[in-house]
Amino acid sequence: MENVLEHTLADRLTAHLASLGEQPLAAQRQEAAAAFSALGLPDTTHEDWKYTNLTDVGRLDPLAGAPVIDLSTIELGPYRIAGLDAVELVFVNGRFAPSLSQEWHTGNQFAGSLQHALVQIPEPVLAHLGQYARVCEEGFTALNTLLAHDGFVVYGAKNERWDKTVVVYHLSTGTKEQCWTNTRNLVVAEAGCDVTIIEKYISLSPVFDNDVLEIAVGANASVQHYKLQTRYGDAWHNGTTRVQQERDSQYYNATISWSGGRVRNNLQAAHAGQHCETNFYGLYLLDHDNLIDNHTLVDHAMPNCYSNELYKGIVGADGKAVFNGKILVRPDAQKTNAYQSNANILLADTGTINAKPELEIFADDVKCSHGATTGQLNQDELFYLKARGIPEDKARTILLTAFAGQVVEQVRIPALRDDLLEQLMKELHHLQIEF
């Protein structure tokens, strides 16, 4: 890739690494520097990136400083979820904003910044950070490991049940030319722990976010994780989430994206024990040259585990959606039950959908299925509604809401579900469509 990363960045990264001196993550950063030197950034010649052109991203300078923001001008009110009792953590351009946040530390529970976690709860942080998102596998992860200054950490000790939801606000402001942000995030739910996290990505002006989140779900623990890119403007985003599940654990993820210029969500879960349960839900709406690319993987490495995945998309004029979902069943993973479905509605001839569901099975006693569909609104259903006096634009909105609502209804937090349904109606109403 012909860009600044190829020619001048290597020496600057080396100098940046030296400037950090001795610190708890020094060894990981050294490894990341070597990995990035070998990998660089992916381009469309890489199979997993063939539909996502990152040429413009490659011209950006990841070492350029983010602009200084007057935090007193930021108002969270418009972005809060009504009726939700939450611990709030705020990051602005990848930096923790303590004046806008309420860190939580009770001894057995922690929700706060990575920098503070390294001081207050170093043992679980250092035991898990960098263990699941491996720098040798992907250039963006290597660069994040090398450059991330901060991020959020949520920790629950054995048998801790969180009464409050943790809401993390990722606010970005600046320009793509001057602002590349990296946050490194970690969730650790020890055996029997139960925790819920909501990530909200909010773009006040466009930037490029490169974020990595690692989630360790202990034996008989449960993690609910919502990733919301619903007020993301024209921001660019590469987000990597790696989940490690121990026996009898549950991980639930819902990724909702109907804003963002170029959005790439990489979500992987690996089963390290028997009787794990994994649920992935996704919804994406886009048009106007926007791109949303969801890549998922459920790695069934142990027997008697279950996974279920449902992603739905609505693509309008000049929008481009990518879905690549893979179910991997390893030889020892007998008695696996795994299901995957991707359904799309194409609302204009100039929209594009690239769907690639995958099954890779090396065990013989399994129940697995996958499928992908792309179509238009059902004309018979549309005619039925119009025949009963409903205007065509409202009839379309009703049908689209019913289609997308099958994902939103899976949201397990009533206040969040109601908030998303209200936003969904507005988004569908304003979605510019060429029929």
C-alpha positions in Angstrom: 0.0 0.0 0.0 1.6 3.3 -1.1 1.2 5.5 1.9 3.0 7.2 4.8 2.8 3.9 6.8 5.1 2.2 4.3 7.8 4.8 4.1 8.2 7.0 7.2 6.2 5.5 10.0 8.5 2.6 11.0 11.2 5.0 12.3 8.6 7.2 14.1 7.0 4.2 15.7 10.4 3.0 17.0 11.0 6.5 18.4 7.5 6.5 20.0 8.2 3.1 21.6 11.5 4.3 23.0 9.8 7.4 24.4 7.5 5.3 26.5 10.3 3.8 28.6 9.6 1.0 31.0 6.0 0.4 31.7 3.7 -2.6 32.3 2.8 -3.1 28.7 6.3 -2.6 27.3 6.8 -6.2 26.2 3.4 -6.3 24.4 4.3 -3.0 22.6 7.6 -4.4 21.4 6.0 -7.4 20.0 3.4 -5.3 18.3 6.0 -3.1 16.7 7.6 -6.1 15.1 4.3 -7.5 14.0 3.2 -4.3 12.4 6.5 -4.0 10.6 5.8 -7.5 9.1 2.1 -7.1 8.5 1.4 -3.5 7.6 -2.3 -2.6 7.0 -4.5 -4.9 5.0 -5.7 -4.0 1.5 -8.2 -5.5 -1.0 -5.8 -8.2 -2.0 -6.4 -9.8 1.4 -9.4 -12.1 1.2 -11.0 -10.8 4.4 -10.7 -7.2 3.1 -11.6 -7.7 -0.5 -14.7 -5.5 -0.3 -13.3 -2.9 2.1 -11.0 -0.4 0.5 -8.8 1.3 3.1 -6.5 3.2 0.7 -7.6 6.6 2.2 -7.0 5.3 5.8 -3.5 4.3 4.7 -2.8 8.0 4.0 -3.6 9.1 7.5 -1.0 9.6 10.2 -1.8 7.5 13.3 0.8 9.4 15.3 -0.9 12.8 14.7 -2.2 14.2 17.9 -5.9 14.6 18.5 -7.2 18.1 18.9 -7.6 19.4 22.5 -11.3 19.5 23.4 -13.0 21.7 26.0 -14.8 19.0 27.9 -17.2 21.6 29.5 -18.8 22.0 26.1 -19.8 18.3 25.8 -23.3 17.4 26.9 -24.2 13.8 27.3 -27.9 14.3 27.8 -29.0 13.8 24.2 -27.2 10.4 24.1 -28.3 8.9 27.4 -30.8 6.1 27.6 -33.9 7.2 29.5 -34.7 5.1 32.6 -31.4 3.3 32.6 -29.4 3.1 35.9 -25.8 3.1 34.6 -22.1 3.6 35.4 -20.9 6.0 32.7 -17.4 6.1 31.3 -16.6 8.8 28.7 -13.7 8.8 26.2 -13.1 11.8 23.9 -10.8 11.1 21.0 -9.5 8.0 22.8 -8.7 9.8 26.0 -10.5 9.1 29.3 -12.6 12.1 30.4 -12.8 11.8 34.2 -14.9 15.0 34.6 -17.6 13.4 32.5 -17.3 9.9 34.0 -18.2 8.0 37.2 -15.5 5.4 37.7 -16.7 2.4 39.9 -14.5 0.5 42.2 -15.9 -1.6 45.1 -13.0 -4.1 45.5 -14.7 -6.9 43.6 -16.0 -4.7 40.8 -14.2 -2.1 38.7 -15.3 0.1 35.8 -12.9 2.8 34.7 -9.9 3.6 32.5 -7.1 1.2 31.6 -4.5 3.5 33.1 -6.3 3.5 36.5 -7.0 -0.3 36.3 -3.2 -1.0 35.8 -2.7 0.7 39.2 -5.8 -0.5 41.1 -6.4 -4.0 39.8 -3.1 -4.9 37.9 -3.3 -8.7 38.3 -6.5 -9.5 36.3 -5.6 -6.8 33.7 -2.2 -8.1 33.0 -3.5 -11.7 33.1 -5.9 -11.1 30.2 -4.8 -8.0 28.2 -3.3 -9.0 24.9 -4.1 -12.7 25.3 -7.0 -12.9 22.9 -6.5 -10.2 20.3 -3.2 -11.3 18.9 -0.9 -8.8 17.2 0.5 -11.4 14.9 -2.8 -11.9 13.2 -3.8 -8.4 12.0 -2.1 -5.1 11.3 -4.7 -2.9 12.9 -4.5 -4.9 16.2 -0.7 -4.5 16.2 -1.0 -0.8 15.6 -3.6 -0.5 18.4 -1.4 -2.4 20.8 1.5 -0.1 20.0 -0.3 3.2 20.1 -3.3 2.9 22.4 -2.9 5.3 25.4 -6.0 4.3 27.3 -9.3 2.5 27.1 -12.0 1.1 29.4 -11.7 -1.8 31.8 -14.7 -3.6 33.4 -13.9 -6.3 35.9 -16.1 -8.5 38.1 -14.6 -10.9 40.6 -16.0 -14.4 41.2 -19.8 -14.6 41.6 -20.2 -10.8 41.4 -23.6 -9.7 40.0 -23.6 -6.2 38.7 -26.7 -4.2 39.6 -25.9 -1.4 37.1 -25.2 -1.5 33.4 -21.8 0.0 32.3 -22.3 2.5 29.5 -19.1 3.6 27.6 -19.4 6.7 25.4 -16.8 6.9 22.6 -16.9 10.5 21.5 -14.9 11.7 18.6 -14.3 15.2 17.2 -11.7 16.5 14.8 -11.0 15.6 11.1 -9.9 12.4 9.5 -6.8 14.1 8.4 -5.7 15.0 11.9 -7.3 12.5 14.2 -6.7 8.8 14.4 -7.7 7.3 17.7 -6.8 4.0 19.4 -8.4 2.6 22.5 -7.5 -0.7 24.1 -10.4 -2.1 26.2 -10.9 -5.1 28.4 -13.8 -6.9 30.1 -13.1 -9.7 32.6 -16.0 -11.6 34.1 -14.7 -14.2 36.5 -16.5 -17.4 37.3 -20.2 -16.8 38.1 -20.0 -13.1 37.3 -22.8 -11.3 35.4 -22.2 -8.0 33.7 -23.8 -5.8 31.0 -21.8 -3.3 28.8 -23.2 -0.8 26.3 -20.7 0.9 24.0 -22.1 4.0 22.2 -20.0 5.5 19.4 -20.8 9.2 18.8 -19.2 11.3 16.2 -19.4 15.1 16.6 -17.2 15.4 13.5 -15.5 12.7 11.5 -12.4 10.8 12.6 -10.9 7.4 12.3 -11.3 5.1 15.3 -9.2 1.9 15.6 -10.4 0.1 18.7 -9.7 -3.3 20.3 -11.8 -5.0 23.0 -10.9 -8.3 24.7 -13.6 -10.1 26.7 -12.8 -13.0 29.1 -16.0 -14.8 30.2 -15.2 -17.2 33.1 -16.9 -20.5 33.9 -20.7 -20.1 34.4 -20.3 -16.3 33.8 -22.5 -14.1 31.6 -21.6 -11.0 29.6 -24.1 -9.0 27.6 -22.5 -6.6 25.2 -24.1 -4.0 23.0 -22.2 -2.0 20.4 -24.2 1.0 19.1 -23.1 3.0 16.0 -26.3 4.9 15.6 -25.0 8.5 16.0 -21.7 8.1 14.2 -22.0 10.6 11.3 -19.4 10.0 8.6 -16.7 8.6 11.0 -14.4 5.8 9.9 -14.1 2.8 12.3 -12.2 -0.4 12.6 -13.3 -2.3 15.7 -12.0 -5.7 16.8 -13.7 -7.7 19.6 -12.2 -11.0 20.7 -14.1 -13.1 23.3 -12.8 -16.1 25.2 -15.5 -18.3 26.9 -14.9 -20.9 29.6 -17.2 -23.8 30.4 -20.9 -23.1 30.9 -20.5 -19.4 30.0 -22.8 -17.1 28.0 -21.9 -14.3 25.8 -24.5 -12.1 24.1 -23.7 -9.4 21.5 -25.9 -7.0 19.6 -24.2 -4.7 17.1 -26.4 -2.0 15.7 -25.0 0.3 12.9 -27.0 2.9 11.0 -24.4 5.6 10.9 -20.8 5.9 9.9 -18.8 6.5 6.7 -16.8 3.3 6.6 -17.4 0.9 9.4 -15.7 -2.4 9.9 -16.7 -4.6 12.9 -14.7 -7.7 13.6 -16.3 -10.0 16.2 -14.9 -13.4 17.2 -15.8 -15.8 20.1 -13.8 -18.9 21.0 -15.1 -21.7 23.2 -12.5 -22.9 25.7 -14.8 -25.2 27.6 -18.0 -27.3 27.2 -21.6 -26.0 27.3 -20.8 -22.5 26.1 -23.5 -20.4 24.6 -22.9 -17.6 22.1 -25.4 -15.2 20.6 -24.6 -12.6 17.9 -27.2 -10.2 16.6 -26.6 -7.4 14.1 -28.6 -4.7 12.3 -27.2 -2.3 9.7 -28.9 0.5 7.7 -27.0 2.5 5.1 -27.0 4.5 1.9 -25.1 7.5 0.3 -21.7 5.8 -0.3 -21.5 4.5 3.3 -20.0 1.1 3.9 -20.7 -1.2 6.8 -18.7 -4.4 7.0 -19.4 -7.1 9.6 -17.0 -10.0 10.0 -17.9 -12.6 12.6 -16.4 -16.0 13.7 -17.6 -18.5 16.3 -14.8 -21.0 17.0 -16.4 -24.2 18.4 -13.3 -25.9 19.9 -15.1 -27.9 22.6 -18.1 -30.3 22.5 -21.6 -29.6 23.6 -21.7 -25.9 22.8 -24.3 -23.7 21.1 -24.2 -20.6 18.9 -26.9 -18.6 17.2 -26.3 -15.7 14.9 -28.8 -13.3 13.2 -27.7 -10.3 11.1 -30.1 -8.1 9.1 -29.4 -5.2 6.7 -31.3 -2.6 4.8 -29.3 -1.0 2.0 -30.4 2.1 0.1 -29.1 4.0 -2.8 -25.3 3.9 -3.2 -24.8 2.0 0.1 -22.5 -0.9 0.4 -22.9 -3.7 3.0 -20.6 -6.6 3.7 -21.4 -9.6 5.9 -18.9 -12.5 6.3 -19.9 -14.9 9.1 -18.0 -18.1 9.8 -18.8 -21.0 12.0 -15.7 -23.2 12.7 -16.3 -26.6 14.3 -13.1 -28.3 15.3 -12.6 -32.1 15.4 -13.2 -32.4 19.2 -16.4 -30.2 19.1 -18.9 -33.1 18.9 -22.6 -32.3 19.7 -22.2 -28.7 18.4 -25.4 -26.8 17.6 -24.7 -23.7 15.5 -27.0 -21.6 13.4 -26.4 -18.5 11.3 -28.7 -16.3 9.2 -28.1 -13.2 7.3 -31.0 -11.4 5.6 -30.9 -8.2 3.5 -33.3 -5.9 1.8 -32.0 -4.0 -1.1 -34.0 -0.8 -1.7 -32.2 0.6 -4.8 -30.4 -0.8 -7.8 -27.3 1.2 -6.9 -26.9 -0.4 -3.5 -24.5 -3.3 -3.0 -24.6 -6.3 -0.7 -21.8 -8.8 -0.4 -22.8 -11.7 1.8 -20.6 -14.7 2.6 -21.8 -17.2 5.2 -19.3 -19.9 5.9 -19.3 -23.3 7.6 -16.1 -25.2 8.3 -16.8 -28.5 10.0 -14.4 -31.1 11.2 -16.7 -33.1 13.5 -19.4 -35.5 12.4 -22.0 -35.4 15.2 -23.2 -31.8 14.9 -26.2 -29.7 13.9 -25.2 -26.7 11.9 -26.9 -24.5 9.4 -26.3 -21.2 7.7 -27.8 -19.0 5.0 -28.0 -15.6 3.4 -30.8 -13.9 1.5 -31.0 -10.6 -0.4 -34.3 -9.3 -1.8 -36.6 -6.4 -2.1 -39.7 -5.5 -0.2 -42.6 -8.0 -0.7 -44.8 -6.4 -3.2 -47.9 -8.4 -2.1 -47.5 -7.2 1.4 -47.0 -3.6 0.2 -50.1 -3.8 -2.0 -52.1 -5.2 1.0 -51.2 -2.2 3.1 -51.9 0.3 0.4 -55.2 -1.3 -0.4 -56.2 -0.4 3.2 -55.5 3.2 2.8 -52.0 3.4 4.1 -49.8 5.7 2.0 -46.9 4.0 0.2 -44.1 5.7 2.1 -45.7 4.7 5.4 -46.4 1.2 4.2 -42.8 0.8 3.3 -41.7 2.0 6.7 -44.1 -0.5 8.4 -42.6 -3.4 6.5 -39.0 -2.3 7.0 -39.7 -1.8 10.8 -41.1 -5.3 11.0 -38.0 -6.7 9.2 -35.5 -4.8 11.3 -37.5 -5.1 14.5 -36.7 -8.8 14.7 -33.2 -7.9 15.7 -34.1 -5.0 17.9 -36.6 -7.1 19.8 -33.7 -9.4 20.9 -32.3 -6.5 23.0 -32.6 -7.7 26.6 -32.7 -4.2 28.3 -36.2 -2.8 28.0 -35.1 0.9 28.2 -32.5 0.4 25.5 -34.9 -1.6 23.3 -37.5 1.2 23.5 -34.8 3.8 22.7 -33.6 1.8 19.6 -37.1 1.2 18.3 -37.8 5.0 18.5 -34.6 5.8 16.7 -35.2 3.1 14.1 -38.5 4.6 13.1 -36.8 8.0 12.6 -34.0 6.4 10.6 -36.3 4.5 8.3 -38.4 7.7 7.7 -35.3 9.7 6.7 -33.6 7.0 4.8 -33.2 8.4 1.3 -34.2 5.7 -1.1 -34.3 5.6 -4.9 -36.9 3.0 -5.9 
